[in-house]
Every structure is written in C-alpha cells, then in structure tokens.
Amino acid sequence: VFTPNGDGTNDFFLGNGVMEGATNFNLSIWNRYGEKLFETGDFQEGWNGRKDNVGRKSEQGVFVVVVTFTGPRGEAFNLKGYATLIR
C-alpha cells in the first residue's frame, strides 16, 4: 500500500531487497484494464501513482506489479504481485 499525497511519507511504490549483482531489472505497473501505467529499468525508481510518473493521477485501487530481473548467479526471476494505491 502506498499513499502518493506529497507528504513525504510512502509517496512512491518501490520494491525492496538487495539488488547487488542483479541485471536486466524491469518493473511495470498495470491497471485492471491491461493498460501499462509505469515502467522502469532502474530498481531505485518508484511509481508515484501517475501515468508514466507525469500524466494523470490514477484512481485509488489495486494494480498489478510485474518485476523481472536476472540474479547475480544468472537465475531468472519473474515476480508478480499487487500494489494498492490509497488517495
């Protein structure tokens, strides 16, 4: 859950964990209609609840999160989950 309201607390949806040695990182956020709202190859960049981080504000709700990367030992990771946006 994140609350992008500009108060400086929990304003971005970010992954967590140690990414040292990982390559080919990709994070994408999708709405319930299958529209991609955000994508990044930088594990330190988070989603602020807007289309491409600059467009229209997304409505409160649940969004699909897809993360892929190659681990430091060459193993492929494909993780799927959910992010809840509260306004």
ABEGO torsion letter per residue (X at the ends): XBBBAGAGBGABBBBBEBABGBBGBBBBBBBAAGBBABBBABAABBBAGBBGGABBBBBBEBBBBBBBBBBAAGBBBBBBBBBBBBX
